[in-house]
């Protein structure tokens, strides 16, 4: 049995040469993403803890980290639910006031509709093999993303810091988040 892979493309599969060229292209793009001082920085503030609002900061953070950015995500108020091991597995999707929801607000306001729309979204996530919130957090942490939990919100909402994912930085205040944003090349509020 031969372990050699032919260089000629077969069907839609790229050749070794094409793959090598793509790797070179990505490495060049990554090198261009850093300035003279080194690594670029991204700072994200996550304020919402609904299922649909948990994905944007996690996807942006993990993608930026994959491109070599130093990434910090400061979670405050309901955004802390994303970092809570149990609550993050039960995030809900709000039906009311969501203009893209396929039901009118009068129907969305009926008891149980949030549960129905959450199940619909969870099924869509599962059917499309989309990463779960837990998987995105673990991947991001493995890539060096720093998840920060707002200390004021921890105290205000009476969170137990032991319930956050391992690797989450607690005890972070707004002043630290502002300084991180001031030092960052990209700042996002989600």
N, C-alpha and C positions, 0 to 999 in steps of 0.2 A: 504494500500500500504506500503510495507516494504522499508526502506531506507538502509537496510543492504546489503552489497556487499559480495558475496561468496568469500572465500579465494581460492577456486579451480579455476584453469585457464580454460577458455572456448575458444576453438579455438586458435587463435594467440594472444589473450589478456593476458598480464602477470598477475600473481596473486598479491595480496597485499604483500605477503612475498617477491616475486621477486622484486616488485617496491621498497619496503623498503630496500632491500639489495642493489639495484642500487643507491638509495639516499645515503645510508651509504658510498658506494664506491665513489660517486662523492664528498661527503663532505670530505672524507679522502684525495682524490686527491687535492681538493682545499686547505686543511690544509697543505699538502705537498708543495704546490706551494708558500707558504710564508716562508721566512727565519726568522732567529732570530730577525732581525730588523723590521720585519713586511711585508708589502705588496710589491710584486715584481712590477717592472715598465717596461713599454714598450713605446718606442718613435718611431714614424713613421713620415717620411718626405714624403709628397704628392706633386709631381711636375707636374703632368699631369691632364688635365681636359677633357679628352675624356670619352665617356660613358663606354668603356671597362676598362679604368684606374681609374675610380671613385670607382668601386666596391671593388678592393683589399684592399685599406686602410680602408674602412668602415667596411668590413666584418672582417678583422683582428682586428680592434679596438674593435668592439662590442663583438667579441668572446673572446678576451683577458679580456675585462671588465667583461664578464659573468663568467670567471674563477678567478675573484678577482684581476686582475692586475690594477694598476693605469696606465691609458693610456693617452698619449698626441699625437696629430696628428698636425704637423706643416705644413700648406699649403703655398706653394710659387709658383710664376709664374702662369702657367695655372691651377695649382691645386686649386687656389682660386675660380675658377668657381664652384667647388663642394660645396663651402660654401655659394655661392650667391643664394638667394632664387629663383630668376627667371631663371638665367643661368643654375642652376643645373637641372631644369626641361626640358632643351633643349640641353643637351650634345649630341654631335655627335660621330659617330664611323668612323674613318678614314679607307678608303678602300685601299689606296695606301701605300705600304711598310709594310703591315701587312701580314706576311707569312702564317697565318692561315685563311686568307680570302679566300672563295671558288671561287674567280675570279682572273684571272691574272692581274698584275699591268697595262698592256696596257688597259684592260677593266675597271679596277678600277679607272683609271685616267679620264675616260669620265665624262663630266659634269652631275651632278645629282647622281652619283654612291654613294657618301657619304650619301646622303639622303636615297637612296634605302637600303643600308646596315644598316643604323641606324634604319629604320623602321623594317627591318627584325629582328634585335636584340631586339628592343622594343616589337615586337610581341612575340618573344621567351621568353622574361622576363615575359610578361603578361600571356602567355599560361602555364608557369611553376609556376605561383603564386610566383615568386621571388619578394622580397621586392624592393620597389623603392628606389632611392637615398634619397629622402625626408624621407621615413620611416626609412631607416638605420641611417640617421643623427639624427632624433628625438629619436630613440631607444638608440643610442649611448650617446646622451646628457643625456637622462633619467638615463643611467647606470653610469654616471659620467665621460665619456670620455671628455677630454678637447681638443676642436678644436681651434687651433691658426692660425690667419691670419698674414702673414708676412707684417710688416709695410712698408718696402721698396717697396714690390710689389704693395701694396695698392696705394702708392704714384706714382710709376712708371706707373701703368696701369690705374690710375685715377679712382679707385673703390670708391664707396660711402659706407662707413662702415654701414650705415643704411640698406643697401640691403642684409646684411648677415643674416643668421638664428639667432634668439634670442639664446643667450648662447655662441656664438662664441667670443673668446678672440681676440681683435685687439690690435695693438700697440706692437706686439712681434717682436723682432729682431733676427738676426742670432746668436748673442752671447747667447741669452736665449735658443734658439733651441739647440745649441751645448752643453750648460751646462746640459740641460734636457737629451740629448743623453748620455753624460758622466755619468750621474747618473742612467741611465736605465740599466736594466738587458738584455733587447732585443732592438736592434736598427735596423730599417728597412728603406730603401730608396725605395719608390715606384714611 
